[in-house]
Amino acid sequence: MTTEVDRPITAGRILGLALPALGVLAAPPLYLLLDTAVIGRLGAVELAALAAGATVFSMLTAQLTFLAYGTTARASRAFGRGDVRGAVSGCSPPTRTWPAPRRGGCASPPRAFR
């Protein structure tokens, strides 16, 4: 039986993963552009309020993007090792998250915290 790990890496498989990720990264700026176009018709005060909100939104999404990137890297390493269950659950030994035991997640902290 051929597993996902045994399949050859092709440009189509890479694009199949990269293009949806690109769409996710492009969505917030497009939301803000649409908001600016709509709110800009209402007046200067409303546009100034949107500018403050858009700045906070942009900074939060930019600063918290590390969560998505960190999770993706951990899952891909587990999947590359052939640990599909660990890639899906996030509980394989190298991918445990330290606060997870308090949330009822994995059983122990990662090696770096032992």
Summary of the structure (lengths in Angstrom):
residues: 114
radius of gyration: 20.2
end to end distance: 38.3
largest distance: 63.4
contacts: 251
relative contact order: 0.07
helix: 72%
strand: 0%
